[in-house]
């Protein structure tokens, strides 16, 4: 068998099917992308699966992709995300986008922002309950 056929077999063994959106990729692209997809979607990485998927859901919400939102919501649930966690992520995704819009609309100076963030971090560390 060739690399492409081996990849298709691995996808089927992992997912139960080879999704059409994967079959639509050029063969060489799928051969290259599948190991990364498998590792960072279903495998072990430095970030536990639930948190990877919650992060993916926040990104999906902000790029307004219904496919990604559905995928990451379901994968987050499969990785143990609760309805309460999902609800909070839905809010945080909008909260991040809203504050980004506010700061961008102001054309706020990035260096000033970074400096202020350093000051806030130092203050929070100093006043944190031990």
N, C-alpha and C positions, 0 to 999 in steps of 0.2 A: 504494500500500500504506500501511497505518497503522503506527503505532509498534510495536504488539504484533506484527504480522506481520514487520516488519523485525527485531525482537528475536528472534523464533523463527528466522528465516533466519540471523541472525548466530550464534546458539547452534549451529544445525546445521552451519554452515560451520566453526565453531571446534571442536566436539566430535564431529561426525559424526552425532549424533542430538540430539533434544531430550529429555532425561531426563524421565520421568514426574513425578518430584518437583518439577521446575521447572514443568511444565505444570499442576500442581495449585495453583500460586500464583495469586492474583488477577492479572489482566492488568496492572494499573497497578503492582503490587508487582514483578512480573518485569521490566517495562520499567525500573523504577528500580534494582533489585538487580543485574541482569545486568552492566551495565558495571563495577560494583564487583567482582563475582565474577570477571569476566574479567580485570580488572587485577590483583587481589590473589591470584588462583589461578594464572593462566597467563601473566600479563603481566609487565611490568617495574615494579618498585617499588624503594624504597630498600633493601629486604632481598632478597638473592638468593633465588631460588625454593627451593633446597634448605633453606635456613635457615628460610624461612617455613613450609615443610611440616613440618620437624622440630619447630618451635614449635607448630604446629597439632596434631601428633601428641601432644605432651606435654599440651596442653589436652584433647584428646579422651580420653586415658587417664584424666585426672583427673575429667572429667565422665562418664566411663564410657559413652561413646557408641560402639557398634560401627560405625555408619555412618561417623562422623567418623574413627575409628581406621583403618578400611579405606581411606577416601579419602586421608587424609594419609600413610599408609604407602606406598600406591601412587604418589601424587604425589611423595613424597620420593624414591622409587626412580627415577621418571622424570626427576627433577632431579639425579640422580647420587649419592644417598645410598647408602653401602655398608652391607652387613650389619653390620659392626662399629659403624658410626655408629648404625644402628637399634637394635642391642643396647644401646648406651650410653644412648640416649634412653629406651628402655623402663625401664632402671634409674633414670635421673634423674627420670622422671615419678613413679615410686613414692617415690623419695628426697625429692622436694619435698613430696609429699602427706604422707609420714610425719613430716617435721619440722614441717610446718604443724600436724598433729594434736597433736604434742608441745607446741608453743608455745601453741596454743589451749587445750588441756586444762589448762595451767598458769595460764590467764588472765594471761599475762605482759604486763606493762605495755608498751604500744606505744612510748611516749617513751623508756623505758629501753632497749628493743630498738634503736631508731633511734640512740640515743647510743652504745650498745655497738658497733653496726655501724660508726659513724664512727671510733671508736677502733681497731677492727680494720683498717679500710681505711687509716688513717694509718700504723699499724704495718707492714702489708704493703707499702705504698709505700716506707716508710723502709728496710725490710730486703730489698726485692726486689733480685735480682742485676741488675746493669747491664750 
